Amino acid sequence: MSKQRDFTQGNLMGALIYFSGPIILAQLLQVSYQLVDSLWIGNLIGANALGAVNIAGVVIFTVLSFVIGINNSTLTILSQQKGKGNEAGVARYINAFVVTLTCIGVLMGLVGVIFAEPILQLLGTPSAMLDDSTTYLQINAVGILFLVGYNFISTVLRAVGDSKTPLRIVGLAVLLNIVLDPLFIAGFDWGVQGAAVATIMSQGFSMIYGGWYVIRHQLIEWQRPHLPAWTEVKLILNLGIPSGLQMAIISAGAAAIMSVVTSHGEAAVAGYSAAQRLDSVILLPAQALGATVNSMAGQNIGVGKWDRVRKIALLGVAYNTVIMLVFAGLLVLFADQAIRMFIQEIGAVQFGTHYLMVIAFFYPFLGVNFVLNGIVRASGAMYQVMILNLLSFWILRYPLSYLMSEWLGETGIAYGIGMSFVISSLLAFLYYRFGKWKNKQIFS
């Protein structure tokens, strides 16, 4: 039996560092999927192919985001059940999530396959990139259940206090992808299609391994899948729908910003695509801390230890600020060299380098959002977090990136996005401090 952590007692700072470490490493491995694909595609095929994959990646995340949002609600439900010591409740809700996510995943996969090309056209995908982008999107949509499955297994384990086993599961997927990517892209000469096939095969093997490992070693109490009780499904949908809509808002906002970038031409798209692969790395600590505090706060909310919840929030924000400033400094110092790992075209390199150097030091503010929203989400206040993200992306980030690009040209995109990070973090703090999220109760 793998060691599960009880966050309702003991030293919080030590628990925060110990528990978040494997999550950061696992998310770093997750990002390496895109980095490996981008390195091979950008260098072996070219900047246009890299841009095509990035645009498709935005759409894939948009299609998948609703499912991911419901998956994220797993942390809130299971961590509170774990905090209460209700192991039977944990098992019941795991079964309910498995059934619900499978149904939704199949539906969303069909949507991705059927409507791939029209969606890409709506985003203004350049004609030179449309075929590759459509192919990449459709293949990933076929394998959507693999991605949902192995991420769900990792989320369940983190909810009950185990962050090391998910690291092994994700590690296997990445190792397989590193081996299969060059084989399919260059060896079989499948190009962009090969990168997509390598990714879904790696995720499929990882999901199968993760399920086998969890059952074999009894890491969680497992039941054979069966129809869940309506009360369980109702609670999942009650929390999962706003959480899913929140993720849809985020990903649709990313797609909207991509439409601003595409209006500036192929060089901007290629440079932005390379920069996105790199600045996603700097977000890893913030994303990991958001998941960490969600689990830690959820267990303490389950037993009413609000003093520990407040300490978790304070420590999370402080830890985020320090570590993300370090990451930002490294990214700025090596921005040009990092961009050139993916592309060589001068115009694209110039755009990508400038974007990174502007945006890097705004990321600690975005990290505050991840941490404080993770605390609020742990209480079950999903609609409130959804509204905060709606304001962040559609009232701030998209309009500011558009307006600044109209004023300053393509260089204004980074300034607009950075300004939105600062304002969003202030809104997140105000709601955390003065909002009524503490009154939320998801279990009677």
Disulfide bonds with the S-S distance in Angstrom:
none
